[in-house]
């Protein structure tokens, strides 16, 4: 599935991923390939991305990796939309 992570400053990441885990206001949830369409508010927490991810060097300092190799982006709030196997995370 295709993921875009957009902040007020720039598009931080765009590319194919295996899964995305986001901090929803009612709890953390994971989005996988073929997930049903969804729109949700996000709260403070970490967006975790799994797959063969290449982060632009200009934004690499905003991301880290956990012990399992997933890429992590801390956010203060935001929204997520999944439709037609495309995920867009609008993150603050």
N, C-alpha and C positions, 0 to 999 in steps of 0.2 A: 504494500500500500504506500501511497505517497504522503509525506508529512511536510508541512510548512510550519515553522515557529517564527512568529512575527512579534517584534517588540515595537514600542513607539519610535525607536531610533532606526531600526532596519529589520530586514528578514535575516534572522540569525542562522536558520538552517532550512534547507529544502532538499528532499531526496527520498529515495525508497527506504523503507524500514520494515522490520519484522513485527514490532509491537511498540505501543506507547502507553505508559501508565501516567495518569494525571491525578492531581489532588482535588477531586470534586468537593463541592460544599457539603455533600452528604456522605463523604468518604472517598478514599482512593479507588480508582477503577482502571481497568486495562482495556485497551482497544486493540483488536487483532484484525488481520486481513479478513475482509468480508463482513465486518461488524455492521449491524443495523444503523441506520441514520440516527444521529443524536446531536443535540446541542445542550451544553451544560456550562454553568458557572464554575470557575475554579477559585480555590482559596489558597492561602500561603502554603507552600510546600515545594515538592520537587517533581518536575516532569522527567520521567525516565524513558529512555529510548533504547531499543534493542535492534541490532542489525549492523551491517557494514557501513558505519557512519563516518563521513569525512566532514569535519567542521572547518569553515573558512578561518584562516589564521587571525584575521581581524577580530573575530568573536570568540576565539578559543579560550580566552581567560574567563568567560562567563560560564563555561562548562567544566565538568569534572567527570571522573569515572568511578563507579563503585567496584567492589571486590569481584563481582561477576562479569565486569566489562561493560555494563550498561552505561550509557552517557546520561549525565544528570544536569539539569538546568534548574536552579532554584528560582521560584517566582513568588511575587507578593499577591497576585490575583490574576484573573483573566477569564477567558472563555475558550471552549473547544467545540468544534463542529466536525462531525464525520458524515460524509455523504459521498456516494459513488466511489468508495475505497480511497477517499482523499480526506486527510485530517488536517485541519487548520487550528493551530493554537495561537490565540492572541494573548500575549503575556505581558504583564507589568513587572 
